[in-house]
Amino acid sequence: MASMTDHVEVTGTGAHHVVPDLVIVRARVQCEARDVATALAESSSRTEAALQAAADHGIEPRDRRTDDVGIHPRHDQNGRKVIGYTAYQAFRLTVRETGRVGDLLKALAGAAGDALGVDGIEMSAEHTLAHLGAAREAAFADARARAEQYAALAGAQLGPVIHIREGVPETGAPRPMMARSADFAGSMPVEGGTQAITATVAVRWALA
């Protein structure tokens, strides 16, 4: 809180709870080879096959995103001699028809083979302007309630708003569910409960 001489500034937080209606699949393709070029080429080829399988199962371009790519050497048991290289490519898929997750994972495994690894599966929700707006309104109401308390302690009343600074909204995502193998059921149920979209605002009021 700032000086109480002519104004009061407080920070409020608010949340808007929504029911998750999307499934986020985080996966990677990892390939080993004796040389860098072969490892990278194999990883790239299998990643393209996996993403094509995702496209064939209705995952739109906007919902297919590659994350990071890398390569690192593999050493012998003594840790001295380089015996090969491991290349990897991570990607993220957004599934809008949640009942198709199991079939999608089976298709990915069929396309990428043993190189496929599933890092996690989690529920999420579309962040619409309405959702963000509701979170901001709750944050402003929280800030106003705090400001009124501070003003009352100072024997004053809140005047007009002088300045508002918004923080970056955050999402309280449910804990990811880890996949154990590529042998998935045809309809994998994924439960996510509710998800909180939060906002933070710092508001400065004049004191009257």
C-alpha positions as protocol buffer text, in pm:
chain_id: "A"
residue {
  index: 1
  type: MET
  ca { x: 0 y: 0 z: 0 }
}
residue {
  index: 2
  type: ALA
  ca { x: 127 y: 349 z: -88 }
}
residue {
  index: 3
  type: SER
  ca { x: 121 y: 663 z: 124 }
}
residue {
  index: 4
  type: MET
  ca { x: -222 y: 749 z: 267 }
}
residue {
  index: 5
  type: THR
  ca { x: -179 y: 1129 z: 227 }
}
residue {
  index: 6
  type: ASP
  ca { x: -385 y: 1172 z: -90 }
}
residue {
  index: 7
  type: HIS
  ca { x: -432 y: 830 z: -241 }
}
residue {
  index: 8
  type: VAL
  ca { x: -431 y: 459 z: -170 }
}
residue {
  index: 9
  type: GLU
  ca { x: -301 y: 184 z: -396 }
}
residue {
  index: 10
  type: VAL
  ca { x: -379 y: -184 z: -345 }
}
residue {
  index: 11
  type: THR
  ca { x: -345 y: -506 z: -541 }
}
residue {
  index: 12
  type: GLY
  ca { x: -641 y: -735 z: -588 }
}
residue {
  index: 13
  type: THR
  ca { x: -663 y: -1087 z: -722 }
}
residue {
  index: 14
  type: GLY
  ca { x: -961 y: -1264 z: -872 }
}
residue {
  index: 15
  type: ALA
  ca { x: -1048 y: -1596 z: -1026 }
}
residue {
  index: 16
  type: HIS
  ca { x: -1308 y: -1726 z: -1268 }
}
residue {
  index: 17
  type: HIS
  ca { x: -1366 y: -2102 z: -1263 }
}
residue {
  index: 18
  type: VAL
  ca { x: -1443 y: -2287 z: -1582 }
}
residue {
  index: 19
  type: VAL
  ca { x: -1499 y: -2652 z: -1668 }
}
residue {
  index: 20
  type: PRO
  ca { x: -1209 y: -2782 z: -1882 }
}
residue {
  index: 21
  type: ASP
  ca { x: -1324 y: -2890 z: -2227 }
}
residue {
  index: 22
  type: LEU
  ca { x: -989 y: -2957 z: -2394 }
}
residue {
  index: 23
  type: VAL
  ca { x: -720 y: -3223 z: -2354 }
}
residue {
  index: 24
  type: ILE
  ca { x: -356 y: -3125 z: -2394 }
}
residue {
  index: 25
  type: VAL
  ca { x: -123 y: -3407 z: -2502 }
}
residue {
  index: 26
  type: ARG
  ca { x: 248 y: -3341 z: -2452 }
}
residue {
  index: 27
  type: ALA
  ca { x: 464 y: -3590 z: -2637 }
}
residue {
  index: 28
  type: ARG
  ca { x: 808 y: -3629 z: -2789 }
}
residue {
  index: 29
  type: VAL
  ca { x: 993 y: -3836 z: -3044 }
}
residue {
  index: 30
  type: GLN
  ca { x: 1341 y: -3950 z: -2944 }
}
residue {
  index: 31
  type: CYS
  ca { x: 1584 y: -4133 z: -3173 }
}
residue {
  index: 32
  type: GLU
  ca { x: 1936 y: -4267 z: -3131 }
}
residue {
  index: 33
  type: ALA
  ca { x: 2207 y: -4304 z: -3396 }
}
residue {
  index: 34
  type: ARG
  ca { x: 2584 y: -4321 z: -3423 }
}
residue {
  index: 35
  type: ASP
  ca { x: 2610 y: -3977 z: -3585 }
}
residue {
  index: 36
  type: VAL
  ca { x: 2433 y: -3643 z: -3544 }
}
residue {
  index: 37
  type: ALA
  ca { x: 2288 y: -3620 z: -3894 }
}
residue {
  index: 38
  type: THR
  ca { x: 2122 y: -3962 z: -3879 }
}
residue {
  index: 39
  type: ALA
  ca { x: 1977 y: -3901 z: -3532 }
}
residue {
  index: 40
  type: LEU
  ca { x: 1831 y: -3566 z: -3638 }
}
residue {
  index: 41
  type: ALA
  ca { x: 1694 y: -3702 z: -3965 }
}
residue {
  index: 42
  type: GLU
  ca { x: 1527 y: -3998 z: -3795 }
}
residue {
  index: 43
  type: SER
  ca { x: 1378 y: -3779 z: -3524 }
}
residue {
  index: 44
  type: SER
  ca { x: 1247 y: -3531 z: -3780 }
}
residue {
  index: 45
  type: SER
  ca { x: 1100 y: -3805 z: -3999 }
}
residue {
  index: 46
  type: ARG
  ca { x: 916 y: -3976 z: -3715 }
}
residue {
  index: 47
  type: THR
  ca { x: 792 y: -3645 z: -3577 }
}
residue {
  index: 48
  type: GLU
  ca { x: 646 y: -3556 z: -3916 }
}
residue {
  index: 49
  type: ALA
  ca { x: 476 y: -3896 z: -3927 }
}
residue {
  index: 50
  type: ALA
  ca { x: 328 y: -3845 z: -3580 }
}
residue {
  index: 51
  type: LEU
  ca { x: 200 y: -3497 z: -3665 }
}
residue {
  index: 52
  type: GLN
  ca { x: 50 y: -3627 z: -3987 }
}
residue {
  index: 53
  type: ALA
  ca { x: -127 y: -3899 z: -3788 }
}
residue {
  index: 54
  type: ALA
  ca { x: -261 y: -3627 z: -3559 }
}
residue {
  index: 55
  type: ALA
  ca { x: -385 y: -3433 z: -3862 }
}
residue {
  index: 56
  type: ASP
  ca { x: -551 y: -3747 z: -3998 }
}
residue {
  index: 57
  type: HIS
  ca { x: -736 y: -3777 z: -3666 }
}
residue {
  index: 58
  type: GLY
  ca { x: -880 y: -3430 z: -3690 }
}
residue {
  index: 59
  type: ILE
  ca { x: -623 y: -3222 z: -3500 }
}
residue {
  index: 60
  type: GLU
  ca { x: -624 y: -2885 z: -3677 }
}
residue {
  index: 61
  type: PRO
  ca { x: -302 y: -2696 z: -3764 }
}
residue {
  index: 62
  type: ARG
  ca { x: -366 y: -2441 z: -3486 }
}
residue {
  index: 63
  type: ASP
  ca { x: -376 y: -2729 z: -3235 }
}
residue {
  index: 64
  type: ARG
  ca { x: -48 y: -2891 z: -3345 }
}
residue {
  index: 65
  type: ARG
  ca { x: 257 y: -2717 z: -3204 }
}
residue {
  index: 66
  type: THR
  ca { x: 620 y: -2825 z: -3188 }
}
residue {
  index: 67
  type: ASP
  ca { x: 797 y: -2718 z: -2870 }
}
residue {
  index: 68
  type: ASP
  ca { x: 1169 y: -2782 z: -2847 }
}
residue {
  index: 69
  type: VAL
  ca { x: 1426 y: -2983 z: -3038 }
}
residue {
  index: 70
  type: GLY
  ca { x: 1769 y: -3094 z: -2923 }
}
residue {
  index: 71
  type: ILE
  ca { x: 2049 y: -3343 z: -2948 }
}
residue {
  index: 72
  type: HIS
  ca { x: 2301 y: -3470 z: -2698 }
}
residue {
  index: 73
  type: PRO
  ca { x: 2584 y: -3724 z: -2708 }
}
residue {
  index: 74
  type: ARG
  ca { x: 2573 y: -4071 z: -2554 }
}
residue {
  index: 75
  type: HIS
  ca { x: 2886 y: -4197 z: -2379 }
}
residue {
  index: 76
  type: ASP
  ca { x: 3022 y: -4538 z: -2294 }
}
residue {
  index: 77
  type: GLN
  ca { x: 3003 y: -4685 z: -1945 }
}
residue {
  index: 78
  type: ASN
  ca { x: 3315 y: -4497 z: -1842 }
}
residue {
  index: 79
  type: GLY
  ca { x: 3165 y: -4170 z: -1958 }
}
residue {
  index: 80
  type: ARG
  ca { x: 3464 y: -4086 z: -2176 }
}
residue {
  index: 81
  type: LYS
  ca { x: 3400 y: -4203 z: -2529 }
}
residue {
  index: 82
  type: VAL
  ca { x: 3109 y: -4078 z: -2738 }
}
residue {
  index: 83
  type: ILE
  ca { x: 2929 y: -4381 z: -2880 }
}
residue {
  index: 84
  type: GLY
  ca { x: 2635 y: -4207 z: -3043 }
}
residue {
  index: 85
  type: TYR
  ca { x: 2379 y: -3930 z: -3027 }
}
residue {
  index: 86
  type: THR
  ca { x: 2019 y: -3892 z: -2914 }
}
residue {
  index: 87
  type: ALA
  ca { x: 1797 y: -3642 z: -3094 }
}
residue {
  index: 88
  type: TYR
  ca { x: 1451 y: -3542 z: -2974 }
}
residue {
  index: 89
  type: GLN
  ca { x: 1159 y: -3331 z: -3087 }
}
residue {
  index: 90
  type: ALA
  ca { x: 879 y: -3237 z: -2847 }
}
residue {
  index: 91
  type: PHE
  ca { x: 531 y: -3140 z: -2958 }
}
residue {
  index: 92
  type: ARG
  ca { x: 197 y: -3048 z: -2808 }
}
residue {
  index: 93
  type: LEU
  ca { x: -149 y: -3137 z: -2935 }
}
residue {
  index: 94
  type: THR
  ca { x: -479 y: -2981 z: -2831 }
}
residue {
  index: 95
  type: VAL
  ca { x: -766 y: -3229 z: -2853 }
}
residue {
  index: 96
  type: ARG
  ca { x: -1109 y: -3066 z: -2873 }
}
residue {
  index: 97
  type: GLU
  ca { x: -1303 y: -3393 z: -2890 }
}
residue {
  index: 98
  type: THR
  ca { x: -1194 y: -3542 z: -2558 }
}
residue {
  index: 99
  type: GLY
  ca { x: -1340 y: -3885 z: -2630 }
}
residue {
  index: 100
  type: ARG
  ca { x: -1087 y: -3936 z: -2911 }
}
residue {
  index: 101
  type: VAL
  ca { x: -774 y: -3911 z: -2695 }
}
residue {
  index: 102
  type: GLY
  ca { x: -717 y: -4286 z: -2676 }
}
residue {
  index: 103
  type: ASP
  ca { x: -747 y: -4338 z: -3052 }
}
residue {
  index: 104
  type: LEU
  ca { x: -517 y: -4043 z: -3114 }
}
residue {
  index: 105
  type: LEU
  ca { x: -247 y: -4183 z: -2887 }
}
residue {
  index: 106
  type: LYS
  ca { x: -266 y: -4521 z: -3060 }
}
residue {
  index: 107
  type: ALA
  ca { x: -226 y: -4346 z: -3396 }
}
residue {
  index: 108
  type: LEU
  ca { x: 76 y: -4152 z: -3271 }
}
residue {
  index: 109
  type: ALA
  ca { x: 236 y: -4472 z: -3144 }
}
residue {
  index: 110
  type: GLY
  ca { x: 171 y: -4642 z: -3476 }
}
residue {
  index: 111
  type: ALA
  ca { x: 331 y: -4356 z: -3668 }
}
residue {
  index: 112
  type: ALA
  ca { x: 636 y: -4297 z: -3448 }
}
residue {
  index: 113
  type: GLY
  ca { x: 688 y: -4648 z: -3313 }
}
residue {
  index: 114
  type: ASP
  ca { x: 911 y: -4702 z: -3010 }
}
residue {
  index: 115
  type: ALA
  ca { x: 1050 y: -4350 z: -3052 }
}
residue {
  index: 116
  type: LEU
  ca { x: 729 y: -4199 z: -2911 }
}
residue {
  index: 117
  type: GLY
  ca { x: 716 y: -4086 z: -2550 }
}
residue {
  index: 118
  type: VAL
  ca { x: 412 y: -3925 z: -2383 }
}
residue {
  index: 119
  type: ASP
  ca { x: 521 y: -3671 z: -2124 }
}
residue {
  index: 120
  type: GLY
  ca { x: 176 y: -3588 z: -1996 }
}
residue {
  index: 121
  type: ILE
  ca { x: -195 y: -3554 z: -2056 }
}
residue {
  index: 122
  type: GLU
  ca { x: -391 y: -3277 z: -1890 }
}
residue {
  index: 123
  type: MET
  ca { x: -725 y: -3104 z: -1906 }
}
residue {
  index: 124
  type: SER
  ca { x: -747 y: -2741 z: -2006 }
}
residue {
  index: 125
  type: ALA
  ca { x: -1003 y: -2482 z: -2108 }
}
residue {
  index: 126
  type: GLU
  ca { x: -1037 y: -2224 z: -2380 }
}
residue {
  index: 127
  type: HIS
  ca { x: -941 y: -1881 z: -2244 }
}
residue {
  index: 128
  type: THR
  ca { x: -1208 y: -1657 z: -2391 }
}
residue {
  index: 129
  type: LEU
  ca { x: -1229 y: -1281 z: -2347 }
}
residue {
  index: 130
  type: ALA
  ca { x: -1537 y: -1338 z: -2135 }
}
residue {
  index: 131
  type: HIS
  ca { x: -1345 y: -1566 z: -1898 }
}
residue {
  index: 132
  type: LEU
  ca { x: -1058 y: -1320 z: -1866 }
}
residue {
  index: 133
  type: GLY
  ca { x: -1300 y: -1034 z: -1819 }
}
residue {
  index: 134
  type: ALA
  ca { x: -1476 y: -1214 z: -1535 }
}
residue {
  index: 135
  type: ALA
  ca { x: -1140 y: -1277 z: -1364 }
}
residue {
  index: 136
  type: ARG
  ca { x: -1045 y: -910 z: -1398 }
}
residue {
  index: 137
  type: GLU
  ca { x: -1380 y: -798 z: -1255 }
}
residue {
  index: 138
  type: ALA
  ca { x: -1327 y: -1023 z: -954 }
}
residue {
  index: 139
  type: ALA
  ca { x: -975 y: -884 z: -909 }
}
residue {
  index: 140
  type: PHE
  ca { x: -1102 y: -525 z: -924 }
}
residue {
  index: 141
  type: ALA
  ca { x: -1374 y: -602 z: -667 }
}
residue {
  index: 142
  type: ASP
  ca { x: -1110 y: -752 z: -437 }
}
residue {
  index: 143
  type: ALA
  ca { x: -889 y: -444 z: -477 }
}
residue {
  index: 144
  type: ARG
  ca { x: -1181 y: -210 z: -405 }
}
residue {
  index: 145
  type: ALA
  ca { x: -1276 y: -398 z: -88 }
}
residue {
  index: 146
  type: ARG
  ca { x: -918 y: -374 z: 38 }
}
residue {
  index: 147
  type: ALA
  ca { x: -894 y: -6 z: -53 }
}
residue {
  index: 148
  type: GLU
  ca { x: -1216 y: 74 z: 131 }
}
residue {
  index: 149
  type: GLN
  ca { x: -1078 y: -88 z: 445 }
}
residue {
  index: 150
  type: TYR
  ca { x: -755 y: 115 z: 427 }
}
residue {
  index: 151
  type: ALA
  ca { x: -946 y: 436 z: 357 }
}
residue {
  index: 152
  type: ALA
  ca { x: -1172 y: 377 z: 656 }
}
residue {
  index: 153
  type: LEU
  ca { x: -868 y: 333 z: 879 }
}
residue {
  index: 154
  type: ALA
  ca { x: -744 y: 670 z: 756 }
}
residue {
  index: 155
  type: GLY
  ca { x: -1081 y: 835 z: 816 }
}
residue {
  index: 156
  type: ALA
  ca { x: -1132 y: 900 z: 445 }
}
residue {
  index: 157
  type: GLN
  ca { x: -1345 y: 783 z: 155 }
}
residue {
  index: 158
  type: LEU
  ca { x: -1244 y: 653 z: -183 }
}
residue {
  index: 159
  type: GLY
  ca { x: -1249 y: 904 z: -467 }
}
residue {
  index: 160
  type: PRO
  ca { x: -1206 y: 835 z: -838 }
}
residue {
  index: 161
  type: VAL
  ca { x: -967 y: 577 z: -977 }
}
residue {
  index: 162
  type: ILE
  ca { x: -634 y: 735 z: -1073 }
}
residue {
  index: 163
  type: HIS
  ca { x: -454 y: 440 z: -1230 }
}
residue {
  index: 164
  type: ILE
  ca { x: -501 y: 69 z: -1301 }
}
residue {
  index: 165
  type: ARG
  ca { x: -219 y: -172 z: -1379 }
}
residue {
  index: 166
  type: GLU
  ca { x: -304 y: -527 z: -1475 }
}
residue {
  index: 167
  type: GLY
  ca { x: -91 y: -830 z: -1409 }
}
residue {
  index: 168
  type: VAL
  ca { x: -52 y: -1129 z: -1639 }
}
residue {
  index: 169
  type: PRO
  ca { x: -341 y: -1376 z: -1600 }
}
residue {
  index: 170
  type: GLU
  ca { x: -238 y: -1719 z: -1477 }
}
residue {
  index: 171
  type: THR
  ca { x: -408 y: -2053 z: -1504 }
}
residue {
  index: 172
  type: GLY
  ca { x: -438 y: -2304 z: -1222 }
}
residue {
  index: 173
  type: ALA
  ca { x: -418 y: -2616 z: -1430 }
}
residue {
  index: 174
  type: PRO
  ca { x: -500 y: -2957 z: -1285 }
}
residue {
  index: 175
  type: ARG
  ca { x: -208 y: -3190 z: -1219 }
}
residue {
  index: 176
  type: PRO
  ca { x: -110 y: -3373 z: -1539 }
}
residue {
  index: 177
  type: MET
  ca { x: -186 y: -3744 z: -1569 }
}
residue {
  index: 178
  type: MET
  ca { x: 120 y: -3934 z: -1690 }
}
residue {
  index: 179
  type: ALA
  ca { x: 87 y: -4198 z: -1959 }
}
residue {
  index: 180
  type: ARG
  ca { x: 268 y: -4523 z: -1881 }
}
residue {
  index: 181
  type: SER
  ca { x: 299 y: -4684 z: -2223 }
}
residue {
  index: 182
  type: ALA
  ca { x: 195 y: -4659 z: -2584 }
}
residue {
  index: 183
  type: ASP
  ca { x: -61 y: -4939 z: -2545 }
}
residue {
  index: 184
  type: PHE
  ca { x: -365 y: -4718 z: -2491 }
}
residue {
  index: 185
  type: ALA
  ca { x: -732 y: -4800 z: -2470 }
}
residue {
  index: 186
  type: GLY
  ca { x: -959 y: -4681 z: -2748 }
}
residue {
  index: 187
  type: SER
  ca { x: -1133 y: -4423 z: -2526 }
}
residue {
  index: 188
  type: MET
  ca { x: -909 y: -4295 z: -2250 }
}
residue {
  index: 189
  type: PRO
  ca { x: -1110 y: -4101 z: -1988 }
}
residue {
  index: 190
  type: VAL
  ca { x: -941 y: -3787 z: -1865 }
}
residue {
  index: 191
  type: GLU
  ca { x: -1084 y: -3601 z: -1568 }
}
residue {
  index: 192
  type: GLY
  ca { x: -987 y: -3247 z: -1485 }
}
residue {
  index: 193
  type: GLY
  ca { x: -1239 y: -3097 z: -1242 }
}
residue {
  index: 194
  type: THR
  ca { x: -1252 y: -2719 z: -1273 }
}
residue {
  index: 195
  type: GLN
  ca { x: -985 y: -2475 z: -1379 }
}
residue {
  index: 196
  type: ALA
  ca { x: -925 y: -2130 z: -1236 }
}
residue {
  index: 197
  type: ILE
  ca { x: -835 y: -1843 z: -1465 }
}
residue {
  index: 198
  type: THR
  ca { x: -688 y: -1574 z: -1240 }
}
residue {
  index: 199
  type: ALA
  ca { x: -606 y: -1207 z: -1282 }
}
residue {
  index: 200
  type: THR
  ca { x: -422 y: -947 z: -1077 }
}
residue {
  index: 201
  type: VAL
  ca { x: -479 y: -572 z: -1082 }
}
residue {
  index: 202
  type: ALA
  ca { x: -311 y: -287 z: -894 }
}
residue {
  index: 203
  type: VAL
  ca { x: -553 y: 4 z: -855 }
}
residue {
  index: 204
  type: ARG
  ca { x: -483 y: 354 z: -722 }
}
residue {
  index: 205
  type: TRP
  ca { x: -771 y: 559 z: -584 }
}
residue {
  index: 206
  type: ALA
  ca { x: -776 y: 920 z: -482 }
}
residue {
  index: 207
  type: LEU
  ca { x: -888 y: 982 z: -122 }
}
residue {
  index: 208
  type: ALA
  ca { x: -1169 y: 1225 z: -48 }
}
